[in-house]
Amino acid sequence: MKRNVVLCLLTLLSVQVFAQKQSQVVDKIVAVVGKNVILQSDVENQYMQYRLQGGAEGSYQSLHCEILESLLFQKLMLNQAEMDSLTIEDDVVDAEMTRRISGYMAGFGSQEKMEAYFGKTMPEIKDELRPIIKDGMLQEQVMAKIIENVVVTPSEVKSFYKSMPQDSIPMVSPEYEIAQIVKRPPVSIDEKLEVKDRLYQIRKRILSGESSFSTMAILYSEDPGSARKGGELGLTGKGEWAPAFETAAFNLREGEISEVIETEFGFHIIQLIERRDDMVNCRHILLTAKVPVEALEKAKNELDSVAALIHSGEMTFDEACKKFSDDDTKNNGGYILNPATAGNRISVTDLQELEQYPQYAEFKNLAFVISRLEEGEFSDPVPMYTKESQDAYRIVMVKKKVVAHRANLTDDYNLIQSWALEQKKQQAREKWIREKANKAYIRIDENFADCEFNFDWTQK
């Protein structure tokens, strides 16, 4: 079945830099859109990347045709960006480039390994990546303008749903609407001071030469991701760390160790290993102030009392949430939102995936808790971690349990609305392509004359 690759925006952006290592193509121009050219190597590089990622559907020729059409769409957007005089500031491009390179280097483990793999120096990689990122950001601006006024009305959502063949309406996995009442015992000032003092003592031992920073990080740091590497975080650009941590790290000289820094994650000391252009590599040691056991026990007992009020009928769950919960969710009825959709519905699969990530500490063990509850039931007080990975307790209620079913307007309106909106956006993109392709100068090499494109790119 032919895929509509032309409307899959910017799956490339940075791939071209790295694909060049793998492919040696005798280059020639295979298409022109306005002032923008598409080279044979552009098509071959994307084809190679598709195959490396496991893509196998379609013949060699059909895949090349689809890739070329995708590139024609991208170049048509660049042509429009030029006509509309759209610009991207250099510092914005450089910031995005730094962010991406940080991600690439994290995968390779070091800048040296990355440079060795691609056979290029970091400045060479940046020189090749910079125009690709800039073009991509311009294309995103054009795309945003194409769909900026696309909305769907309730009647359009209903019409969209009615137009779907019944046997092709997707199945929706079991989902839950979950609410919580949270008691977050505060960390005492004394505990914070004790942790800061411990970190100062560790810093003092490092500065005196008693032990190295990396050894102390392995022994004492509570950041499991970096502790086993001696606290090393790897080359990182701005915008990746907590503001206070970033400010301290970027103001250090090589080898220098910071004072104790407090962030939402705890207390840190930082050592700058090296600075390369606008990136730094640091070590850090993290210690966190713990909630006292007595405070946790008190929080649990308070929630036992709250649960008794709800069971007795003296107070509803919603009323108790508003009165007793210490969490921000009390402002929306205690509902736990799905980070992916910002909606109330979430599946067990989503919960199990979220709990793997430290930034979603509050989702840990939630799937296990709700699996034992029926709709309308709530749990006994159970331990939890807050977003800041602090210990707390909560009561969890299953507000609604939606079994696996075919999507319908009653239970899944928001989901169907998103499908209808995406269809309307695609129609807007297709309309835009037909209109702009008919006005732009477009030439395609005769070797692609037999391609069955989705759009007539050269008809005027």
ROVEXKE-934365 format. One line per 10 residues: number of its first residue (from 1); their letters; for each residue x, y, z of C-alpha. Coordinates in pm, whole numbers, always signed. Each point is the difference from the previous one (the first is absolute). Example, Ala and Ser with C-alpha at 12.3 -4.5 7.8 and 13.67 -1.06 7.14 Angstrom:
BEGIN
1	AS	+1230/-450/+780 ~ +137/+344/-66
END
This chain:
BEGIN
1	MKRNVVLCLL	+0/+0/+0 ~ +136/+342/-95 ~ +83/+215/+303 ~ -56/+373/-2 ~ +361/+76/+84 ~ -27/+351/-141 ~ -195/+109/+306 ~ +241/-147/+257 ~ +172/+328/+84 ~ +370/+14/+76
11	TLLSVQVFAQ	+85/-352/+111 ~ +350/+85/-113 ~ +138/+338/+111 ~ +325/-129/+145 ~ +32/-341/-163 ~ +169/+132/-313 ~ +318/+91/+182 ~ +42/-352/+126 ~ -126/-179/-307 ~ +281/+152/-204
21	KQSQVVDKIV	+245/-226/+178 ~ -180/-303/-135 ~ -61/+93/-362 ~ +219/+104/-290 ~ -232/+117/-279 ~ +96/+150/-335 ~ -205/+315/+47 ~ -228/+181/-235 ~ -304/+224/+31 ~ -320/-207/-19
31	AVVGKNVILQ	-252/+277/+75 ~ -25/+376/+37 ~ -263/+193/+196 ~ +44/+375/-45 ~ +362/+63/+100 ~ +25/-323/+200 ~ +155/-311/-149 ~ -37/-367/+93 ~ +304/-217/-64 ~ +17/-370/-77
41	SDVENQYMQY	+199/-37/+321 ~ -288/+154/+199 ~ -232/-273/-126 ~ +256/-278/+47 ~ +90/+109/+353 ~ -363/-5/+109 ~ -55/-335/-169 ~ +301/-143/+183 ~ -121/+139/+332 ~ -345/-151/-57
51	RLQGGAEGSY	+151/-342/-61 ~ +234/+30/+300 ~ -307/+64/+214 ~ -156/-323/-120 ~ -225/+133/-275 ~ -66/-266/-259 ~ -341/+76/-153 ~ +1/+102/-364 ~ +230/-53/-294 ~ +328/+184/-48
61	QSLHCEILES	-159/+227/-264 ~ -323/+71/+190 ~ +189/+91/+315 ~ +224/+239/-190 ~ -310/+162/-151 ~ -160/+45/+342 ~ +320/+143/+145 ~ +32/+245/-287 ~ -359/+114/+50 ~ +67/+56/+369
71	LLFQKLMLNQ	+304/+210/-92 ~ -205/+195/-257 ~ -242/+92/+278 ~ +285/+112/+224 ~ +158/+211/-273 ~ -340/+149/-88 ~ -29/+117/+360 ~ +350/+147/-15 ~ -98/+180/-320 ~ -303/+144/+180
81	AEMDSLTIED	+217/+102/+297 ~ +217/+199/-239 ~ -304/+164/-157 ~ -137/+90/+344 ~ +343/+127/+116 ~ -1/-232/+301 ~ +319/-6/+204 ~ +154/-194/+288 ~ +255/+176/+221 ~ +345/-160/+9
91	DVVDAEMTRR	-3/-33/+378 ~ -329/-193/-16 ~ +148/-239/-257 ~ +318/-41/+205 ~ -198/-74/+317 ~ -196/-272/-176 ~ +317/-140/-154 ~ +166/-14/+342 ~ -300/-185/+142 ~ +9/-260/-275
101	ISGYMAGFGS	+374/-52/+13 ~ -30/-55/+376 ~ -245/-279/-72 ~ +222/-154/-265 ~ +305/+7/+224 ~ -193/-157/+285 ~ -65/-293/-232 ~ +363/-32/-106 ~ +142/+57/+347 ~ +244/+275/-91
111	QEKMEAYFGK	+80/+262/-262 ~ +308/-195/-108 ~ -203/-313/-75 ~ -255/+201/-194 ~ +271/+173/-207 ~ +177/-330/-64 ~ -321/-168/-114 ~ -85/+269/-255 ~ +359/+78/-95 ~ -62/+371/+59
121	TMPEIKDELR	+103/+256/+257 ~ -268/+163/+213 ~ +25/+330/-194 ~ -50/-194/-325 ~ -303/-181/+141 ~ -145/+331/+117 ~ +61/+164/-338 ~ -197/-278/-172 ~ -273/-17/+263 ~ -65/+376/+29
131	PIIKDGMLQE	-170/+58/-340 ~ -203/-319/+39 ~ -137/+117/+333 ~ -67/+351/-131 ~ -190/-136/-301 ~ -200/-226/+228 ~ -98/+288/+227 ~ -108/+208/-299 ~ -209/-289/-125 ~ -162/-30/+342
141	QVMAKIIENV	-95/+369/-17 ~ -162/-48/-338 ~ -181/-312/+120 ~ -130/+187/+303 ~ -146/+267/-230 ~ -165/-264/-219 ~ -195/-151/+288 ~ -25/+292/+244 ~ -371/+61/-61 ~ -106/-364/-28
151	VVTPSEVKSF	-261/-92/+261 ~ -283/-252/+15 ~ -349/+66/+129 ~ -207/-254/+197 ~ -214/-60/-307 ~ +312/-71/-207 ~ +120/-248/+261 ~ -334/-177/-12 ~ +0/-5/-383 ~ +356/-133/-2
161	YKSMPQDSIP	-94/-283/+234 ~ -312/-91/-197 ~ +207/-15/-320 ~ +229/-268/+146 ~ -88/-359/-100 ~ -108/-178/+317 ~ +246/-286/-44 ~ +292/+243/-36 ~ -65/+206/+315 ~ +310/-56/+217
171	MVSPEYEIAQ	-10/-184/+330 ~ +78/+205/+310 ~ +205/-171/+273 ~ -136/-10/+356 ~ +42/+341/+159 ~ -47/+152/+343 ~ -89/+336/+144 ~ +195/+22/+325 ~ -13/+249/+285 ~ +217/+33/+309
181	IVKRPPVSID	+20/+159/+342 ~ +364/+64/+91 ~ +172/+75/+328 ~ +350/+137/-55 ~ +184/+29/+330 ~ +253/+280/-28 ~ +371/-53/+31 ~ +112/+170/+317 ~ +246/+288/-2 ~ +224/-203/+229
191	EKLEVKDRLY	+7/-286/-254 ~ +90/+239/-282 ~ +276/+157/+205 ~ +134/-344/+91 ~ +13/-103/-367 ~ +169/+325/-102 ~ +258/-48/+275 ~ +71/-356/-119 ~ +54/+132/-351 ~ +229/+276/+127
201	QIRKRILSGE	+205/-263/+181 ~ +26/-207/-319 ~ +108/+313/-189 ~ +259/+75/+268 ~ +147/-352/-28 ~ +28/+35/-378 ~ +166/+343/+20 ~ +248/-126/+261 ~ +110/-276/-237 ~ -124/-278/+227
211	SSFSTMAILY	-206/-148/-284 ~ -90/+77/-360 ~ -334/+146/-103 ~ -84/-307/-211 ~ +73/-240/+288 ~ -220/+198/+238 ~ -276/+8/-260 ~ +10/-378/-31 ~ -12/-37/+379 ~ -256/+264/+95
221	SEDPGSARKG	-198/+147/-291 ~ -371/-81/-4 ~ -31/+51/-375 ~ +3/-362/-123 ~ +47/+98/-362 ~ +329/+181/+49 ~ +138/-141/+328 ~ +134/-316/-160 ~ +187/+221/-250 ~ +164/+205/+273
231	GELGLTGKGE	-271/+262/-21 ~ +80/+86/-363 ~ -293/+141/-199 ~ +159/+27/-345 ~ +20/+301/-230 ~ -321/+196/+32 ~ -127/+330/-136 ~ -217/+262/+162 ~ -364/-74/+66 ~ +51/-361/+110
241	WAPAFETAAF	+41/+45/+377 ~ -184/+169/+285 ~ +67/+379/-19 ~ +201/+25/+322 ~ +212/-302/-95 ~ +60/+134/-351 ~ +100/+345/+121 ~ +253/-145/+241 ~ +141/-249/-252 ~ +53/+253/-279
251	NLREGEISEV	+171/+246/+235 ~ +267/-246/+115 ~ +358/-20/-126 ~ +141/-338/-101 ~ +71/-207/+309 ~ -180/+244/+230 ~ -259/-130/+248 ~ -315/+198/+73 ~ -150/+91/+333 ~ -305/-204/+106
261	IETEFGFHII	-284/+63/-245 ~ -367/-68/+77 ~ -247/-107/-270 ~ -338/-171/+11 ~ +189/-331/-7 ~ +210/+65/+309 ~ +345/+139/+75 ~ +297/-21/-237 ~ +366/+79/-29 ~ +131/+25/-355
271	QLIERRDDMV	+343/-33/-154 ~ +67/+127/-352 ~ +198/-257/-198 ~ +28/+189/-327 ~ -161/+266/-217 ~ -37/-45/-375 ~ -147/+291/-189 ~ -347/+53/+152 ~ -11/-333/+182 ~ +140/-120/+331
281	NCRHILLTAK	+76/-338/+155 ~ -48/-17/+377 ~ +4/-238/+291 ~ -245/+44/+284 ~ -85/-154/+334 ~ -367/+6/+99 ~ -134/-38/+353 ~ -368/+28/+86 ~ -164/+96/+325 ~ -228/-282/+112
291	VPVEALEKAK	-341/+27/+159 ~ +28/-132/+358 ~ -165/-337/+67 ~ -213/+157/+272 ~ -135/+261/-244 ~ -87/-270/-253 ~ -180/-202/+265 ~ -195/+309/+100 ~ -100/+60/-365 ~ -121/-360/-30
301	NELDSVAALI	-207/+32/+317 ~ -156/+325/-122 ~ -104/-172/-323 ~ -147/-290/+199 ~ -221/+256/+173 ~ -94/+159/-334 ~ -90/-343/-141 ~ -222/-65/+303 ~ -188/+326/-64 ~ -64/-102/-360
311	HSGEMTFDEA	-106/-354/+92 ~ -243/+132/+261 ~ -162/+233/-252 ~ +89/+311/+198 ~ +197/+129/-296 ~ +30/-87/-369 ~ +334/-83/-156 ~ -11/+329/-191 ~ -69/+201/+317 ~ +277/-178/+188
321	CKKFSDDDTK	+241/+59/-286 ~ -68/+370/-3 ~ +31/+30/+378 ~ +288/-233/+83 ~ +221/-65/-306 ~ +343/+165/-8 ~ +43/-48/-374 ~ -76/+241/-285 ~ -246/-256/-138 ~ -246/+110/+273
331	NNGGYILNPA	-86/+292/-229 ~ -143/-232/-268 ~ -177/-249/+225 ~ +312/-203/+66 ~ +13/-135/-355 ~ +335/-137/-115 ~ +60/+124/-353 ~ +153/-200/-280 ~ +321/+189/-96 ~ -38/-110/-362
341	TAGNRISVTD	-352/+138/-49 ~ -57/+236/+296 ~ -330/-185/+40 ~ -147/-201/+288 ~ +17/-340/-173 ~ +305/-222/+33 ~ +64/-369/-67 ~ +194/-251/+206 ~ +252/-23/-284 ~ +52/+377/+16
351	LQELEQYPQY	+49/-15/+376 ~ +250/-284/-23 ~ +199/+191/-261 ~ -4/+327/+193 ~ +126/-155/+320 ~ +326/-92/-173 ~ +101/+367/-20 ~ +135/+194/+302 ~ -183/+318/-104 ~ -330/-185/+44
361	AEFKNLAFVI	+71/-131/+349 ~ -360/+64/+108 ~ -121/-275/-236 ~ +211/-272/+161 ~ -209/-298/+122 ~ -323/+170/-106 ~ -85/-274/-250 ~ +28/-262/+274 ~ -226/+200/+235 ~ -285/+59/-248
371	SRLEEGEFSD	+9/-360/-130 ~ -151/-104/+333 ~ -283/+256/-5 ~ -340/+5/-163 ~ -172/+312/-126 ~ -97/+221/+294 ~ +238/-171/+243 ~ +300/+163/+166 ~ +314/-144/+153 ~ +138/+3/+349
381	PVPMYTKESQ	+281/+254/+48 ~ +292/-113/-215 ~ +359/+132/-22 ~ +88/+217/-297 ~ +273/+221/-136 ~ -71/+360/-90 ~ +123/+164/-319 ~ +306/+103/+198 ~ +51/-367/+103 ~ -91/+73/+360
391	DAYRIVMVKK	-183/-259/+210 ~ -370/+57/+62 ~ -329/-187/+38 ~ -321/+5/-200 ~ -343/-151/-38 ~ -82/-94/-359 ~ -353/-26/-140 ~ -110/-149/-331 ~ -255/+257/-111 ~ -82/-181/-320
401	KVVAHRANLT	+110/-322/-161 ~ -49/-30/-374 ~ +33/-356/-133 ~ +150/-77/-342 ~ -251/+102/-267 ~ -39/+147/-343 ~ +30/+377/+15 ~ -332/+179/+41 ~ -113/+360/+37 ~ -124/-46/+356
411	DDYNLIQSWA	+317/-140/+156 ~ +268/+117/-242 ~ -106/+338/-133 ~ +342/+161/+57 ~ +177/-285/-179 ~ -238/+13/-298 ~ +30/+377/-4 ~ +379/-34/-33 ~ -47/-241/-293 ~ -242/+239/-171
421	LEQKKQQARE	+234/+293/+58 ~ +297/-188/-145 ~ -203/-92/-308 ~ -97/+365/-47 ~ +363/+108/+41 ~ +105/-251/-262 ~ -263/+133/-237 ~ +135/+351/+60 ~ +353/-118/-77 ~ -115/-172/-320
431	KWIREKANKA	-192/+308/-113 ~ +306/+217/+70 ~ +228/-230/-202 ~ -232/+3/-301 ~ -27/+380/+9 ~ +368/+77/+53 ~ +135/-271/-232 ~ -211/+147/-280 ~ +169/+339/+43 ~ +361/-94/+78
441	YIRIDENFAD	+274/-86/-246 ~ +47/-378/+32 ~ +211/-226/-216 ~ +45/-377/+53 ~ +266/-219/-162 ~ -122/-235/-272 ~ +124/-301/+201 ~ -299/+61/+228 ~ -248/+45/-285 ~ -172/-332/+75
451	CEFNFDWTQK	-66/+82/+366 ~ -362/-15/+112 ~ +0/+309/+219 ~ -291/+100/+220 ~ +10/+349/-154 ~ +58/+131/-349 ~ +312/+202/+73 ~ +67/+140/-347 ~ -344/+80/-137 ~ -57/+374/-52
END
